[in-house]
Amino acid sequence: MTSPHLISGAVPAIDAVFEKILLDIVQGTYPQGSRLPAERELSRILGASRPTLREALRRLGMWNLVEPRRGSGVVVKAYRDWSVEVLPAYIRHGKPQPGQPTIARIMLDVLTLRRSVLVEVIRQTAGRIPAGASATARSAATQAWEHREDPVVYAQHDFEIIRLLVEAAAFTPGLWVLNRISTIWLDFIDAVRPFVRVPGDYVTSYLRFFDLLDSGEVGPACDALQGVLSRQDEALINAAASLDGMSGTPRMDGMDGIDELRAAVT
């Protein structure tokens, strides 16, 4: 019998199979250390061809979610080995096991990590940013503000601010790291889009950061950037803490740690 989760014509078959197995793993249907059904059986369950299934498993392997083991078939790897690319799906659908952090705790940690990375990248590259190079970043901030009603488009322009500055500094490794992070960050924002809020002082706060950067005041500029990012995160956390579970507001699976969000803003 064909699974109801299968592959619709609107989604490429490989993507649909990948997403279904990914969902089953993060929800705990296939817990860490467990063996997936044999290839023939899993193909039947998913209604997918075996070549399609193999490609989906290959992609899951690239995210360190599964690995083939001689004599055991395909096994789900330990939670601690998973790649950061899993994060948005885990935020949406994860079912934390005993001893693992709640979804709310992971959300808070994602925000902390973003602030730390972006501020430190600017701290290390500020002296290499040419005079006047903030002009394109200022434009990105304006674009972000103009698209503040669309969380993902807003976040694209907002993240571009730091990418433009790092590119101007010719800090290629940092730029490539930011490219990797940006994809995950935008998927994360899509997962939490009901809670995204843009602070009213967004543009003026960024302008202060740019002015300090242009004048060579690296320490104050980094403090200003930390403030901008912190206020963005506080707005998101406040919205999540107040809106979670309200009628008409999507509630992310596993948000059993909502008290941790509330504690973060009290």
Secondary structure, DSSP 8 states (H G I E B T S, - for coil): ---TT---TTS-HHHHHHHHHHHHHHTTSS-TT-B---HHHHHHHHT--HHHHHHHHHHHHHTTSEEEETTTEEEE--GGG--GGGHHHHHHH----TTS--HHHHHHHHHHHHHHHHHHHHHHHGGGS-TTTHHHHHHHHHHHHHTTTSHHHHHHHHHHHHHHHHHHTT-HHHHHHHHHHHHHHHHHHHHTGGG----TTHHHHHHHHHHHHHTT-HHHHHHHHHHHHHHHHHHHHHHHHHHTT-TTS---TT-TTHHHHHHHT-
